[in-house]
Amino acid sequence: GGNRNGGNRRERGRGAANAIAKLARKGNQALDDDELYGILEASPMYETQQVVEPPSLRGSDADVPSSTSRKLFSGSNDPKAPWQPHYDTVELQAAWDLMTDAEWERLGQTPVHVLDSGWDHINHEDLGGNLWNNPGEVCGNGEDDDGNGLIDDCHGWNHADGNNNLDGDGDHGDHCSGTISADTDNDLGVAGVAGGKGNWKGAPIMTGVGFGNNVGGFADAIRYAADNGAKVSSNSWGYTSPGVYDPAVVSAIDYATAAGVLVVVAAGNGGTEEAWYPGYYEKAIAVAATDVNKVAVSQSHNNQYYSNGGPFQSKPSWFTTCYGDWVDISAPGFYVYSTTNGNSYGYKSGTSMACPHVSGILALGKAVAPDSTIAETRSCLSNSADNIDNLQSDTKFVGKLGAGMVNTAAFIQCMKNYAPGSGCTLSNDCDDGNSCTANTCSVNGNCVFTPINCNDDDICTDDYCSNGVCSNDQISCDDGDSCTADSCDSSTGCSHTPIANCCGNTICETGEDATNCLADCSPGPFDVQGGSCSSCYVLDGIMFDVESTEFKIQVQTIKVRTYAASGTFEVWTKIGTHVGFSGSNLSGNGWEKISTYAFSASAWDTVTIPLSDFSTRDIEQGEKRAFYVTIQDQSTEDRMIITQGTSVGTLINEDSQGVKIFEGTGKTFLAANTYSGAWAFNGAVQYLRVLPGTSSPTSSPTILPTGLPTSSPTSSPTTSPTSSPTVSPTSLPTSSPTLSPTSLPTNSPTLSPTTQAPPTNAPPTAAPPTNVPPTAPPPTAAPPTNAPPTAVPPTNAPACTPVEVIILTDNYPWETTWFLVDSDNTKWGSGGPYDKK
């Protein structure tokens, strides 16, 4: 199903496949080993197209205009919950509003079994709170206290490897578990569908590992869930060919269903309506995947997703959801934001992501009606779903996406019919005082309060009820751009069509040039690169100077390499050099703040910081301007990557336009302290040329950022050092895998530095601030050995023209190689293949 990480799983899966070879059948035909090997790897629908808190440097997707306007989910105090608009798609907030305190309390006694790749419940800030505890087991005593043959199965069992290690393999299970029951309303991370409310705990996660060092144990895992009181079993995995199943798994689903367990299964990513097991089995609840606009995910459709910090955007999918008469329900499964391992968060796509939405919603329903039967619950799930056939641009999905999009609020309302009775006999006995609900008494004596449905099926209206009257207010599609015509279509949402010959639409059109529309036609953008490093350091901030010798320029963005997962950058500037500045009174010494920018990134990523004030970005010809880039957060991991220099004011680089960047001074946040020595800004300054006779642009053009080299260390950074402020900085690991980093000595500042050889990706330690510069000379880093070759021009050749090669890679950049070849087939430059750079 498009599993790009499937190679190693396939090898590990061979043993499990052979073990059940005699059980597998395709119709009445037995499978030979080779066919079985290709089918029963039982890989999770490993939708590993992950975007970790996409910052603005993740390719061109951040520049795609919004085509939909929609209110973002904000149903909890979790800071990253607004990045989960897929919860709006399933009407989650309205469902939460319907639940009573008693129902929230029962949610904490409604275990959900997750059969997947395990999860990092110990180290993740947002996963440990909703953990199932085996009441019959004394954890850590090395004994089988409950007599089920499993020692210390305190929170579940690793059925793949036969032990109680629940970490498994990868973060697929972390992501699914977070969607179901990440701690909610805890002022951290994301929200889970059934993650609790306030002091009420969420649905406890009972972990079943089917993907560990080995692959297998699926039937045993499902039976384990039934034997230990799970109400729901979530299964984001399936076989890799249609028409194939394991009878032992089918039997286990029968066993669990008879015990009252709702078995939810991802429909699969194969893109056909064939019999994809185990979701095809009638007792399983098969879930197809849509985008946030309820359109089935396919490779031929530009699916809608939400990029943190911006509106909904369009992006092609790498997979197509399975569909068919056997699918039961649909849920969001494209760019779903949830927990990942390493105490992080990220996006994943696939039916694997749709499945836990439904699993969490069913847990809410069982908390409302704990005694409801399988048939009653499934009936509510289907009858309350939204019909989405009219939204499908591809007619093959019509009638093949189950009952439609799961509607959590309508489902919960239906489940209240099976809730413990409240003693009513007539509808007149029920009055919640809300004129926007219809009040009825169910057959079991329970008051049911159904919100009045004001939905007019027009995506261009905001639908709500007030004082018993429905309102359908037209939404605004204004994107704030005077060069777009903004409109709304009732089926597709907002659109923003560029207006021709409008200065400011980022297109240099006929009749426009740099003299009458600099914003669209100015030369550039250009990048003047700062330093690079093979032995890198982390600092809180740096002051450096930029000079333009030939033209007036306007700085557009500052590109910073960071070791942080998230944080907030500030950019300050002043005319002239920073050399000689001391103290921390920035504003009183001519400095102006021109950007405060919150970001999310991976280690070694480049973050592009937009600048807000155009008047303070201009650099006249022959003029110097100082910049101070700093990060607000003060922990080791939340710092920027810096190169050690030789002397403050030394030229680092001069580009083809005569723009120079110089070595500067390391500073802590708001210039409170100064780092010893000289430091080179490890990033780039992007600018436009301002031609004579023109004025500076008044709006920033949309540009594709150029990439800076990155590396992927495998270890997390360590905590901040506790040593004296006079200790010299310690280096980051090398960005070149063939080099070992060097570091300054920490014992005697009068000695020459020694060279150490720690592991290539050893975690960094922060550079502590000091106002006492050491006398030791800085270490010298060897140049990277894998740099692309530099072309040598022939004798008497005309002056070289600089050529910039921009490569925007996906998550698999090691596939990328580039060559620069001229008209007579002479190769002038090359690079790659890139190994995660």
C-alpha positions in Angstrom: 0.0 0.0 0.0 2.8 2.5 -0.8 4.8 1.6 2.3 8.2 3.3 1.7 9.6 1.8 4.9 8.4 -1.7 4.2 11.7 -3.3 3.3 13.0 -4.1 6.8 9.4 -4.9 8.0 9.1 -7.4 5.2 12.2 -9.2 6.3 11.1 -9.3 9.9 7.7 -10.5 8.8 8.8 -13.6 7.0 9.0 -15.6 10.2 5.5 -14.6 11.2 4.2 -15.3 7.7 5.7 -18.8 7.6 4.3 -19.6 11.0 0.7 -19.1 9.9 1.2 -20.3 6.3 -1.0 -23.4 6.8 -3.9 -21.2 8.0 -4.0 -18.6 5.2 -6.4 -19.2 2.3 -7.3 -17.2 -0.7 -10.8 -18.5 -1.4 -10.3 -22.2 -1.3 -6.8 -22.0 -2.6 -3.8 -22.5 -0.3 -0.9 -20.0 -0.7 2.7 -21.0 -1.3 5.4 -19.4 0.8 6.4 -16.8 -1.8 2.8 -15.5 -2.1 2.3 -15.6 1.6 5.5 -13.7 2.2 4.3 -10.8 0.1 0.9 -10.7 1.8 1.1 -11.5 5.4 3.8 -9.0 6.3 0.7 -7.4 7.9 2.4 -4.1 7.9 0.4 -1.3 9.5 -0.9 1.0 6.8 2.3 2.7 7.5 1.3 6.1 6.4 4.7 7.5 7.1 4.5 10.7 5.1 5.1 12.6 8.4 5.5 16.7 8.6 6.9 17.5 12.0 5.3 20.9 13.0 5.9 22.1 9.3 7.9 25.3 9.4 7.9 27.6 6.5 10.9 25.9 4.9 9.1 22.7 4.1 9.1 23.0 0.3 6.5 25.0 -1.5 3.4 23.8 0.2 3.4 26.7 2.6 2.9 29.0 -0.4 -0.2 27.3 -1.7 -3.2 29.7 -1.3 -6.1 28.6 0.9 -9.1 27.3 -1.0 -11.3 26.9 2.1 -12.2 29.1 5.1 -13.1 27.2 8.2 -13.1 27.7 11.9 -10.2 25.9 13.6 -10.7 23.4 16.4 -10.2 25.0 19.8 -12.2 22.7 22.1 -9.5 22.4 24.8 -6.7 24.3 26.4 -4.1 22.2 24.7 -1.8 24.6 22.8 -1.5 22.5 19.7 -5.3 21.6 19.5 -5.9 24.4 16.9 -3.7 22.3 14.6 -6.3 19.5 14.7 -9.1 20.9 12.5 -9.9 17.3 11.6 -11.8 17.3 14.9 -14.1 20.0 13.5 -14.8 17.7 10.6 -16.3 15.1 12.9 -18.2 17.6 15.1 -16.1 16.7 18.2 -16.6 19.9 20.2 -20.4 19.7 19.9 -20.2 16.1 21.2 -18.1 17.0 24.2 -20.6 19.7 25.1 -23.4 17.1 25.2 -21.6 14.9 27.8 -22.4 15.0 31.5 -20.0 14.8 34.4 -21.1 11.2 35.0 -20.3 10.3 31.4 -16.9 12.0 31.5 -16.2 10.0 34.7 -17.2 6.7 33.0 -14.8 7.5 30.1 -11.9 6.9 32.5 -13.2 3.3 32.9 -13.6 2.6 29.2 -10.4 1.0 28.0 -9.4 1.2 24.3 -7.1 -1.5 23.0 -4.6 -0.3 20.4 -2.9 -3.1 18.3 -0.1 -1.4 16.6 3.6 -0.6 17.0 3.5 0.3 20.6 4.0 3.8 22.1 6.3 5.9 24.3 3.9 6.3 27.2 6.7 6.8 29.7 8.6 9.7 28.1 5.9 11.5 26.2 4.4 14.5 28.0 1.0 14.0 26.5 0.6 10.2 26.6 1.2 8.9 30.1 -1.9 10.2 31.8 -4.4 7.9 30.1 -2.7 4.5 30.6 -4.6 1.3 31.2 -3.4 -0.5 34.4 -4.0 -4.2 34.7 -5.8 -4.6 38.1 -4.7 -8.2 38.5 -0.9 -7.5 38.1 1.6 -6.3 40.6 3.9 -4.3 38.3 7.7 -5.0 38.5 7.7 -8.1 40.7 8.6 -10.4 37.8 5.7 -12.7 38.4 2.5 -13.6 36.6 0.1 -12.3 39.3 -3.1 -12.7 37.3 -2.3 -16.2 36.1 -2.7 -15.4 32.4 0.7 -16.7 31.4 2.2 -13.2 30.9 4.6 -11.8 33.4 4.1 -8.1 34.4 1.6 -7.3 31.6 0.8 -4.1 33.6 -0.3 -1.9 30.7 -0.6 -4.5 27.8 1.6 -6.9 26.1 4.1 -7.2 23.2 2.6 -10.0 21.3 5.1 -9.7 18.5 8.1 -10.4 20.7 6.5 -12.2 23.7 7.5 -9.7 26.4 6.2 -6.6 28.2 8.2 -4.1 26.3 5.6 -1.8 24.8 7.9 0.6 22.9 7.6 -1.5 19.7 9.0 -0.1 16.5 8.5 3.4 15.2 5.9 6.0 16.2 2.9 4.8 14.2 1.4 3.5 17.5 2.2 6.8 19.3 0.3 8.7 16.6 -2.8 6.5 16.7 -2.9 6.4 20.5 -2.6 10.2 20.7 -5.6 10.6 18.4 -7.6 8.3 20.6 -6.6 9.5 24.1 -3.8 12.1 24.3 -4.2 13.9 27.6 -6.7 16.6 27.0 -7.2 19.9 28.8 -3.7 19.6 30.4 -2.2 22.7 28.9 0.2 20.5 26.8 0.5 19.3 23.3 -2.6 18.1 21.5 -6.1 16.9 22.3 -7.3 13.3 22.0 -10.8 12.4 20.8 -11.4 10.6 24.1 -8.6 12.2 26.1 -10.7 13.4 29.0 -11.9 16.8 30.3 -10.5 18.9 33.1 -10.0 16.5 36.1 -11.7 13.7 34.3 -9.4 11.1 32.8 -9.6 9.9 29.2 -10.1 6.5 27.9 -7.3 4.2 29.2 -5.0 2.9 26.4 -4.4 -0.9 26.6 -1.4 -1.5 24.4 -1.0 -4.5 22.1 2.2 -4.6 20.1 2.1 -6.5 16.8 5.0 -4.7 15.3 8.2 -4.9 17.4 11.5 -6.6 16.6 9.2 -9.2 15.1 5.8 -9.0 13.4 2.9 -11.1 14.6 0.6 -12.1 17.5 -2.5 -10.3 16.1 -5.0 -12.9 17.0 -3.6 -13.3 20.5 -3.7 -9.5 20.9 -7.3 -9.2 20.0 -8.3 -12.0 22.4 -6.2 -10.3 25.1 -8.3 -7.2 24.7 -11.5 -9.1 25.1 -10.2 -11.0 28.2 -9.1 -7.8 29.9 -12.2 -5.7 29.6 -11.4 -3.5 26.5 -14.5 -1.8 25.1 -12.9 -1.0 21.7 -10.0 -2.5 19.8 -8.3 -0.1 17.3 -6.4 -1.8 14.4 -4.5 0.5 12.0 -3.0 -2.4 10.0 -4.0 -4.9 7.3 -2.8 -7.4 4.8 -0.9 -6.2 1.7 -3.1 -8.0 -0.9 -6.8 -8.2 -1.2 -8.8 -11.5 -0.7 -6.4 -12.8 1.9 -7.0 -13.3 5.6 -5.8 -15.3 8.6 -8.6 -17.5 10.0 -7.0 -17.1 13.5 -7.5 -13.3 13.3 -11.1 -13.8 12.0 -11.8 -16.1 14.9 -10.3 -13.6 17.4 -12.6 -10.9 16.0 -15.6 -13.3 16.6 -14.4 -13.9 20.1 -14.0 -10.2 20.9 -17.3 -9.2 19.4 -19.1 -11.9 21.5 -17.4 -10.3 24.5 -18.8 -6.9 23.6 -15.7 -5.4 22.1 -16.1 -3.1 19.1 -13.3 -4.0 16.6 -12.3 -1.0 14.4 -10.0 -1.6 11.4 -8.4 0.7 8.9 -9.9 0.0 5.4 -6.4 0.2 3.8 -4.5 2.3 1.3 -4.6 0.1 -1.7 -7.1 2.3 -3.6 -9.5 -0.4 -4.7 -12.9 -1.8 -3.6 -11.6 -5.4 -3.3 -11.7 -7.5 -0.2 -9.0 -6.0 2.1 -8.9 -7.9 5.3 -9.3 -7.7 8.2 -11.5 -4.6 7.5 -13.6 -6.6 4.9 -14.8 -9.0 7.6 -18.4 -8.2 8.4 -17.9 -8.0 12.2 -15.1 -5.5 11.9 -15.9 -1.7 11.6 -14.0 -0.7 8.5 -12.9 3.0 8.2 -12.1 4.9 5.0 -10.1 8.1 4.9 -11.1 11.6 3.8 -9.6 15.0 4.0 -10.9 17.8 6.3 -13.6 18.7 3.6 -15.0 15.1 3.7 -13.6 14.3 0.3 -12.1 10.7 -0.1 -8.3 10.8 -0.2 -6.9 9.8 -3.5 -3.8 10.4 -5.5 -5.8 12.2 -8.2 -7.3 14.8 -5.8 -5.7 17.8 -4.2 -6.6 17.1 -0.6 -7.2 19.8 2.0 -5.0 19.9 5.1 -4.1 22.5 7.7 -0.5 23.7 8.0 0.2 25.1 11.5 0.4 28.8 11.5 -1.7 29.1 8.3 -5.0 28.4 6.6 -6.2 25.2 4.9 -4.0 24.3 2.0 -4.1 21.8 -0.9 -1.6 19.0 -1.4 -1.6 15.8 -3.5 -1.8 12.5 -1.6 0.6 9.7 -1.8 -2.2 7.1 -1.3 -5.8 6.3 -2.2 -8.2 5.0 0.4 -9.8 1.7 -0.1 -13.5 1.8 -0.6 -16.5 -0.4 -1.3 -19.8 -1.7 -0.1 -18.0 -3.3 2.8 -16.7 0.0 4.3 -18.7 1.0 7.3 -17.8 4.6 8.0 -15.4 7.4 7.0 -13.1 9.7 9.1 -10.3 12.2 8.5 -7.1 10.6 7.5 -5.0 13.2 5.6 -2.4 15.3 7.5 -3.7 14.3 10.9 -1.8 16.0 13.7 -1.0 13.9 16.8 1.7 12.6 19.1 4.9 11.0 17.9 7.8 9.5 19.7 10.7 11.5 21.2 8.1 13.6 23.0 7.2 15.3 19.7 4.2 15.9 17.5 3.6 15.5 13.8 1.4 14.9 10.8 0.6 11.5 9.3 -1.7 10.4 6.6 -3.6 7.3 5.7 -6.6 5.1 6.8 -4.4 4.3 9.8 -5.1 7.9 11.0 -8.9 7.6 10.2 -9.3 4.5 12.3 -8.4 5.9 15.7 -10.8 8.8 15.2 -13.6 6.3 15.1 -12.1 4.2 17.9 -12.0 7.3 20.2 -15.6 8.3 19.2 -16.9 4.8 20.0 -15.2 5.1 23.4 -17.1 8.3 24.1 -20.3 6.5 23.1 -19.6 3.6 25.4 -19.0 6.0 28.3 -22.4 7.5 27.6 -24.1 4.1 27.3 -21.9 1.5 28.9 -24.6 -1.2 28.6 -25.4 -0.7 24.9 -25.0 -3.7 22.7 -22.7 -4.0 19.6 -25.8 -3.8 17.4 -27.1 -0.6 19.1 -23.8 1.1 19.0 -23.1 0.2 15.3 -26.7 1.4 14.4 -26.1 4.8 16.1 -22.7 5.1 14.3 -24.3 4.5 10.9 -27.6 6.3 11.3 -25.9 9.5 12.7 -23.3 9.8 10.0 -23.3 12.7 7.4 -23.9 11.7 3.8 -20.9 12.8 1.9 -21.6 11.4 -1.6 -22.4 14.8 -3.1 -18.9 16.0 -2.1 -17.0 13.4 -4.1 -15.5 14.7 -7.3 -14.5 11.1 -8.2 -17.7 9.2 -8.7 -16.1 5.8 -7.9 -16.4 6.7 -4.2 -20.1 7.5 -4.3 -22.0 5.0 -2.1 -18.7 3.3 -1.3 -17.6 5.3 1.8 -19.8 3.5 4.3 -22.6 5.5 6.0 -20.6 8.7 5.4 -18.5 11.0 7.7 -18.7 10.1 11.3 -20.6 12.8 13.2 -19.6 12.6 16.8 -22.3 14.9 18.2 -25.1 13.1 16.4 -23.7 9.7 17.5 -23.5 10.8 21.1 -27.0 12.1 20.9 -28.1 8.7 19.6 -26.2 6.8 22.3 -28.1 8.7 25.0 -31.1 6.7 24.0 -29.3 3.7 25.5 -27.8 5.5 28.5 -28.9 4.7 32.1 -32.4 6.1 32.6 -32.9 9.5 34.4 -36.5 8.7 35.4 -38.6 10.7 32.8 -41.8 9.4 31.4 -42.9 12.2 29.1 -41.0 14.7 27.0 -42.5 17.4 29.2 -40.4 16.0 32.0 -37.3 17.1 30.2 -36.3 20.7 29.9 -32.7 21.9 29.8 -33.7 25.5 29.5 -32.1 25.8 26.1 -34.4 27.0 23.3 -32.0 25.6 20.8 -32.5 22.0 21.7 -35.4 19.6 21.2 -36.2 17.8 24.5 -37.5 14.2 24.4 -37.8 11.3 26.8 -36.3 8.0 25.4 -37.9 4.6 25.8 -35.6 3.7 28.7 -36.6 6.8 30.7 -33.7 9.0 29.8 -33.9 12.7 28.9 -32.4 13.4 25.4 -31.6 17.0 24.4 -31.1 17.2 20.6 -29.6 20.4 19.3 -31.6 22.1 16.6 -30.0 21.4 13.2 -29.2 24.8 11.5 -26.9 23.3 8.9 -27.9 24.6 5.4 -25.2 22.4 3.7 -23.6 25.6 2.4 -19.9 25.7 3.3 -20.0 29.5 2.8 -22.2 30.1 5.8 -21.6 30.1 9.5 -24.6 28.1 10.9 -25.8 28.6 14.5 -28.9 28.8 16.7 -29.7 31.7 18.9 -32.8 32.0 21.1 -34.4 29.2 19.2 -33.8 30.8 15.7 -31.4 29.5 13.1 -28.9 31.9 11.5 -26.8 31.2 8.4 -24.3 34.1 8.2 -22.1 34.5 5.1 -18.5 33.9 5.9 -15.7 36.2 4.9 -13.2 35.0 2.3 -11.1 38.2 2.4 -7.4 37.1 2.4 -6.1 40.6 2.9 -4.5 40.7 -0.6 -5.7 43.5 -2.8 -4.5 41.6 -5.8 -6.9 38.6 -5.5 -10.6 38.4 -6.2 -12.1 36.6 -3.2 -15.3 34.6 -3.5 -17.0 31.6 -2.0 -18.6 28.6 -3.7 -21.2 26.7 -1.6 -19.6 23.3 -2.4 -15.8 24.1 -2.6 -15.5 27.1 -0.2 -13.3 30.2 -0.6 -11.2 30.9 -3.6 -8.7 33.7 -4.2 -8.1 34.4 -7.9 -5.1 36.6 -8.8 -6.1 39.8 -10.5 -4.2 40.4 -13.7 -1.8 43.3 -14.0 -2.1 44.1 -10.3 1.1 45.2 -8.6 1.6 43.0 -5.6 0.3 39.7 -7.0 3.9 38.3 -7.1 3.8 38.0 -10.9 5.9 40.3 -13.1 3.4 40.8 -15.9 3.3 42.6 -19.2 3.6 46.3 -18.6 5.3 45.9 -15.2 9.0 46.2 -14.5 11.2 47.2 -11.6 10.5 50.9 -12.2 6.7 50.7 -11.7 6.2 47.5 -9.7 9.3 46.6 -7.6 7.2 44.3 -5.4 6.7 41.9 -8.4 9.6 42.7 -10.7 12.6 43.6 -8.4 15.8 41.7 -9.1 16.0 38.8 -6.7 15.4 37.3 -4.2 19.1 36.7 -3.5 20.7 35.0 -0.6 24.0 36.1 1.0 25.1 33.0 3.0 26.6 33.1 6.4 29.0 30.6 7.8 28.9 26.8 7.6 30.2 24.4 10.0 31.4 20.8 10.4 31.9 21.4 14.1 28.9 23.4 15.2 27.8 25.2 18.4 24.5 26.4 19.9 24.0 29.9 21.2 21.0 32.0 22.2 21.7 34.8 19.7 24.1 36.6 17.5 24.8 40.1 16.3 26.3 40.5 12.9 26.6 43.2 10.1 25.5 43.1 6.5 26.9 45.6 3.9 25.8 46.4 0.4 28.6 47.7 -1.8 26.9 48.1 -5.2 23.1 48.5 -4.8 20.4 49.6 -2.4 18.8 46.4 -1.1 15.9 45.5 1.1 16.2 42.5 3.4 13.1 40.2 3.1 13.8 37.3 5.4 16.4 35.9 7.8 17.1 32.2 7.5 18.3 30.6 10.7 19.5 27.0 11.4 18.1 25.7 14.7 18.6 22.8 17.0 15.2 23.6 18.6 12.0 21.7 18.3 10.0 24.9 18.8 10.4 28.4 20.1 10.2 32.1 19.3 12.8 34.1 17.4 13.2 37.9 17.7 15.0 39.9 15.1 16.4 43.4 15.9 18.2 45.8 13.6 20.0 49.2 13.5 21.9 51.3 11.0 25.6 50.9 11.2 27.8 48.3 12.8 27.0 46.4 16.0 30.7 46.5 17.0 31.2 48.4 20.2 27.7 47.8 21.5 27.5 46.7 25.1 24.9 46.3 27.7 21.3 45.2 27.3 19.4 48.4 26.5 18.6 47.6 22.8 15.9 50.1 22.1 17.8 52.9 23.9 20.8 52.4 21.6 19.1 52.6 18.2 18.0 49.0 17.9 14.4 48.3 16.5 12.6 45.0 16.7 11.3 43.9 13.3 10.1 40.4 13.9 8.8 38.1 16.6 8.3 34.7 15.1 7.1 31.5 16.7 8.2 28.3 14.9 8.3 24.5 15.0 11.1 22.5 13.5 13.4 19.5 13.7 17.0 19.6 14.7 19.2 21.1 12.0 16.2 22.5 10.1 16.3 26.0 8.6 13.7 28.4 9.8 12.7 31.4 7.6 11.9 34.4 9.7 9.6 37.0 7.9 10.4 40.6 8.8 7.5 43.0 9.4 8.8 46.5 9.2 10.0 47.4 5.6 11.4 50.9 6.5 14.0 49.4 8.7 15.1 46.7 6.3 16.6 48.9 3.6 20.4 49.0 3.3 21.7 51.9 1.1 24.6 51.4 -1.3 27.8 51.6 0.8 25.9 51.3 4.0 26.2 48.7 6.8 23.2 47.5 8.9 23.5 45.4 12.0 21.1 42.5 12.8 20.6 40.7 16.1 18.8 37.4 15.9 17.9 35.7 19.2 15.7 33.0 20.6 13.5 33.6 23.6 13.7 30.1 25.1 16.7 29.4 27.3 17.1 25.6 27.3 19.9 23.7 25.6 17.8 22.3 22.9 16.0 25.6 22.1 19.0 27.4 20.5 20.3 28.3 17.1 23.3 26.7 15.4 26.3 29.0 15.1 29.8 28.6 13.6 32.9 29.7 15.6 34.7 32.5 13.9 38.2 34.1 14.0 37.6 37.8 14.7 34.6 40.1 15.0 34.2 42.0 11.7 36.0 39.5 9.5 34.3 39.0 6.1 32.5 35.7 5.9 31.1 35.9 2.4 30.4 38.4 -0.5 27.8 37.3 -3.0 27.6 38.1 -6.7 25.6 41.3 -6.0 28.3 42.8 -3.8 26.5 42.1 -0.5 28.7 41.1 2.4 28.1 39.4 5.7 30.6 39.6 8.5 31.5 37.6 11.7 29.8 38.9 14.7 29.3 38.6 18.5 27.4 35.9 20.4 24.7 37.2 22.8 22.2 35.7 25.1 18.5 36.7 24.9 18.0 40.4 24.9 21.8 40.9 25.0 22.0 40.1 28.7 25.4 38.5 28.4 28.1 38.1 25.8 29.7 34.9 24.5 33.5 34.9 24.3 35.2 35.0 20.9 33.9 35.7 17.4 30.9 33.9 15.9 29.6 33.5 12.3 25.9 33.5 11.6 25.0 30.0 10.3 22.2 30.9 8.0 21.4 33.4 5.2 20.0 36.9 4.7 17.5 37.0 1.8 17.1 40.4 0.0 15.8 42.2 -3.1 17.7 44.8 -5.1 16.1 48.2 -5.2 16.9 49.8 -8.6 17.7 53.5 -9.0 14.5 55.6 -9.3 12.3 53.1 -7.5 11.0 52.9 -4.0 11.1 49.9 -1.7 8.3 47.4 -2.0 5.4 47.9 0.4 4.5 44.2 0.6 6.6 41.1 0.7 6.5 38.9 -2.5 5.7 35.2 -2.1 9.0 33.4 -2.6 10.3 29.9 -2.5 13.0 29.8 0.1 16.3 28.3 -0.8 17.5 25.4 1.3 20.4 25.4 3.6 22.2 22.1 4.4 20.8 20.1 7.2 21.7 17.0 9.1 19.7 14.6 11.2 21.3 13.7 14.5 19.8 10.6 16.1 20.1 11.7 19.7 18.2 14.4 21.6 20.2 17.3 23.0 21.2 17.2 26.6 20.2 19.6 29.3 21.9 22.9 29.9 25.3 22.6 31.6 25.6 23.6 35.2 29.2 24.6 35.1 30.7 28.0 35.8 30.0 30.8 33.2 33.7 30.9 32.5 33.6 27.5 30.8 34.2 27.7 27.1 31.5 26.6 24.6 31.1 22.9 23.7 30.5 22.0 20.1 27.5 20.4 18.4 28.0 17.2 16.5 29.3 17.5 13.0 26.9 17.9 10.2 29.2 15.8 8.0 29.0 12.1 8.8 32.6 11.6 7.9 34.0 14.1 10.4 34.3 14.0 14.2 33.5 17.3 16.0 36.2 19.2 17.8 35.6 21.0 21.1 37.2 23.6 23.2 39.0 22.4 26.4 37.2 22.9 29.6 40.1 22.5 32.0 42.7 25.2 31.3 41.9 28.2 29.1 45.6 28.8 28.4 46.1 25.5 26.6 45.6 24.8 22.9 42.3 23.0 22.2 42.4 19.2 22.0 40.5 17.2 19.5 37.9 14.7 20.7 36.2 12.0 18.7 32.8 11.5 20.2 30.1 9.6 18.2 29.2 11.5 15.0 25.7 12.3 16.2 26.5 12.8 19.9 24.0 15.2 21.5 25.1 18.8 21.9 25.7 20.8 25.0 24.9 24.5 25.1 27.4 27.2 25.0 27.2 29.0 28.3 27.5 32.8 28.3 30.5 34.5 29.6 31.9 38.0 29.9 35.4 36.8 30.4 36.9 35.8 27.0 39.2 32.8 27.2 42.7 33.0 25.8 42.6 29.6 24.1 42.5 29.7 20.3 39.4 28.3 18.7 39.3 24.8 17.2 39.7 24.5 13.5 37.1 22.4 11.7 38.0 20.4 8.7 35.9 21.2 5.6 33.1 18.7 4.8 34.4 15.8 2.7 31.2 15.3 0.8 30.8 18.8 -0.6 29.9 18.9 -4.3 32.8 19.5 -6.6 33.6 23.0 -7.7 33.9 23.6 -11.4 37.2 24.9 -12.8 36.6 27.4 -15.6 38.7 26.9 -18.8 41.6 29.2 -19.6 40.6 32.6 -21.1 36.9 31.8 -20.4 34.6 34.7 -19.9 33.6 35.7 -16.3 31.6 33.0 -14.6 27.9 33.6 -14.0 26.8 32.4 -10.6 24.2 29.6 -10.7 22.1 28.8 -7.8 20.7 25.2 -7.6 17.6 25.0 -5.5 16.3 21.5 -4.6 13.0 21.1 -2.7 13.0 17.5 -1.5 10.3 15.4 0.1 10.8 13.3 3.3 13.1 11.0 1.3 15.9 13.4 0.2 18.4 10.6 -0.2 16.7 9.9 -3.5 17.8 13.3 -4.8 20.9 13.9 -7.1 21.6 16.9 -9.2 23.9 17.7 -12.1 24.7 20.9 -13.9 25.6 20.3 -17.6 26.2 22.9 -20.3 25.3 22.8 -24.0 28.4 20.8 -24.9 27.8 18.2 -22.2 30.5 19.4 -19.9 29.5 18.7 -16.3 30.2 21.7 -14.1 28.7 20.6 -10.8 26.9 17.8 -9.1 25.7 16.7 -5.7 24.0 13.8 -4.0 22.6 11.4 -3.4 21.8 13.1 -0.2 21.6 11.0 2.9 18.9 12.7 5.0 20.5 16.1 4.4 
